[in-house]
């Protein structure tokens, strides 16, 4: 029997639309600024053609490279065959069938910090990435709840939207923190990376916290076991678990099911506080007649 991962969430839809409008306004502002320069300086037309070519290249890179940039920043390796991660692959296939979704590709991040995230501009391009430490910490049913959470991001299309709107942040972080850049090159790209990072962070925060509540709800409805996700979230947020892995502290951080690190102020958190997520799941568990953890 096929089971949807929850209905359309109006609040999430409005937030995604706002983030996309803001991103489009940013690109339109850049385009208008460039056109204004060439309007007042007709002799710079040749430079304008170069800028147009660069803009087209950037748009193509945005479309084709959004997922890869996030996966590379986390140093995720894609599972080449179904036998590479058989346990995860079986669970992913079964849950995708229940949710009436194409089976996403699987990627593994080699770190003991247990976490998971999903990227992809479309459901057919989606990649679910899990860390090697995830299976060692969670039980079979808890792992299923986490995968259902990630599939809900695909079903809700917020994985697609976050992949798009986080691109400036991802690119900005790459320019700021790339160890291969040094000397004069670093001084040139750093001022470009900082505003991109700031814009991307603003756009990410527009969507990221609310989407976690929606994905938690979708996971609970898809598996019928909200208590398993509650248990998984508590384990993944355990202070005794190794954290702070640099592979997850870059572009992938906003995509993860639990935060890699906790900012000092809630205003700057990519994720809602654990206590609020557990309270929402507990309320849902009572609604559907399931025990809370």
N, C-alpha and C positions, 0 to 999 in steps of 0.2 A: 504494500500500500504506500502510495506516495504522500508525503506530508510536507507542506510548505513551511519555510522557516519564519513564519510570522507574516502579518499583513503589512501593507504600506504604512509607514510612519510619517505622518504629515510634518511633525517637528523636524525630523531628519531631512525630509525632502526640501523643506524651506531653507534649512541651513546649508545644504549642498548647493541649492540654487544661488543663495547669497554669495557663497565662496566662489562659484564659477563666474558670477557677475562681477565681483571685485577683481578677479584675475583678468577677465576680459577688459575691464576698465583700465587696468594697469597696462596691458598690451596696447590698447587703443590710445592711451596717453602717450606712450613712447612713440607710436606711429604718428600721432598728431604733432608731437614735438619735432620729429624729423622732417615732416612735411612743411612745417612752419619755417624751419631753418632754410630749406631749399627754395621756399617761396620767396623769401627775402634775399636769398643769395643764389640767383639762377646759375651763376658760374660754377656752382658746386654740384651741378647735375650728375657729373661722372661719379662723384663720391656717393650721391644718392642711389645710383644703380648698385654700387657695391654694398651699401647698407641694405637695400632690398634683397640682394642675394644672400646676405648674412641672415636677414630675418627669415627668409624662406628656409634656409638651412637649419636655423634654430627651431622653427616650427616642426620640421621633419624630425629633428633630433628629439624634440619634446614628445612627439607621437611615438617614435620607434624606440626611444631609449629610456622612457620613464621607469619601467619596471627594472631594466638592467642596471640602471644607476643605483637604485635602492639595494638590489641584490648584491651588487659589487661592493657597496659600502659595508655590507654585513659579511662579505666574503662567503656568501652562500653558494654551495655547490648543488647543482640540480641532480636529482635522482634519475639516472639514465634509463633504468629498467624497473619494471614492477617488482622485481626480486631484490632490488637494492635495499628497500625498506619495506619488507612484506607486510609487517603488522600495520604500519601507518597507511600503506597503500590500500589494504583491504578495508580499513575503517573509512578512509576517504571515499573510496568507490561506493560503499554502502550508503554513507550519509549523503553523498551527492545524488544518488538515485532517489533517496527519500525526499530530498529537497527539490528534485526535478531540475538539477543543474548539470552542466557538463563537468566531467571530472577534472579538477585543476591539476596542474603539474605540481610535483613535490620537490622541495629543495631543503637541504640540511645545512645548518650553520654549526660549525665545529666549535662549540663552547659548552662548558658545563653549566652556564647560567640557563635555567629552564625558561623558555619563552617561545612564542610563535607569532607570526604575522603573515598578512596576505597583501599582495600587490597585483595590479593588472588593470589595464584600461577597459577590458571587456571580459565577461565571464569565460570566453574561450581562450583568452590570453592569461588568465589568472594563475598565480603561483602561490601555493601555501608553503611557507618556510617554517620549519621547526628546528629548534636547537637540539644537539645531540644529548643534552642533559635533560630534556623534557621527559623522555620515556623512562628515565631512571628515577624520576621523582613522583610521577603520577601513576595511578592504577589504570587498568584497561578502560574502565568506565569514565574516569576523570579525563583521560586522554581523548576519549570520544567526545566529551562535552566541549573540550577546547577546540577540537577540529570542527565541531558543529558551530561554535562561535565564529571561527574563521570563515566557514562556508556562508554564514549569515551575512558577513561583510560583502561577499560576492553577490548574494541574492538581493541585498538592499542597494547594491551599486555604490555604496560608500567607499568600497575599496577602489573603484574606478575613479571616483571624484577625488579622493585623498591622493591617489597616485598622480593626478593631474595638478592639483593645487599645491602639493608638496614639492613639485619639481623645482621652483625657485629656491626653496629652502635646501633641497638636496644639492643643487648646483652651487648655491652660496657656501654651504659647508665644505663642498669639495674644493672650491677656490680658496677658502680661508685655511683649511686644515691639511691640504695636500702637501705631504712631506717632500715631494719631488720638486716643489716650487721653492726657489730660493733667490736671494739677492734682489736685483732690479725687477725681475718678473713678479716676485711676491708683492712688492710695493705697488705694482701696476694692477694686479688682479684683486688684491685685498680690498680696496675701496669698492670694487664691483661686487665682490662676494658678500660684503656686510649688508647692503640694502636688500639684496636678493634673499639673504637669510632672514632678515627682519620681516619682509613681505610674506615669505613662505610660512614663517611661524605664525603670523597673524591669520593667514588663510587656513592653516592647519587647525588652529585653536577654534575657528568658527565651526568646524565639523567634528574634530577628534573626540572630545569628551562625550558629546551626545551619542555618537555612533556606538560607543562601547555599551551604553545602556541598551540600545536597540539590538546589538549583537548578543548581549547576555540573554535578553528576552527570547530572541530567535533560537539560541542554543537550547534553552530550557524547553521551548515548545517542540523543537525538532527531536530531541532525545526523550522528552517526557520526564526528565530527571534534573530539575533545577538544583537539587542538593549536591549533585556531582560537580556541577560547575562552581558552586559555592565552595566546595571542598578544594577543588583545583585552584581557584583564585587565592584561597588562604595559603595553600602550600607554595604557590608561585611567588607570593608576597612575603613569605617567611624571611625574617631577617637573618636566619642562619644559612640561607642559600647564598652561594657566591653571586655577587652582582658587580656592576660597574665594568663589564666587558666592553672594551672600546669598539668592538665590531657592531654592538647594538646601540651604542651611544651616539651614533651619527644619524644619517638620514632615516634609518629603519626604526628609530626609537618611537616615533609617533604612531607607527603601524602595529607595534607589539601589543599583545593582549594585556600585559601588565607593564607598568613603567619600569625602565631599567634603573632609574634613579628618581628620587622624589625632590622636586624643587622646594625651596623654603616657603614660597607663597603659593597658595592654591590657584591664584589667578593665572599663573604661568604653567599649570599642569596640563600635559597632553591628555591625561586620563582622569576620570572622576575618582575621588577617594574610595579606597576599598570598602570602608564602612557603608558608604552610600550604595555601592553596587550590591553588597550583601543584603542590605535592607530591601532594595528593590526586588531582588531574587526571592527573598523570604516572603514578601508580600505576594509575588506571583505564585510561589509554591502553595500558599494558603488558598489562593484563588482557584487553582486547578486541583486542589485536594491532595497535594504531595507533601511529604515531610520536609521540613527545613533541616539543614545540616546541624 
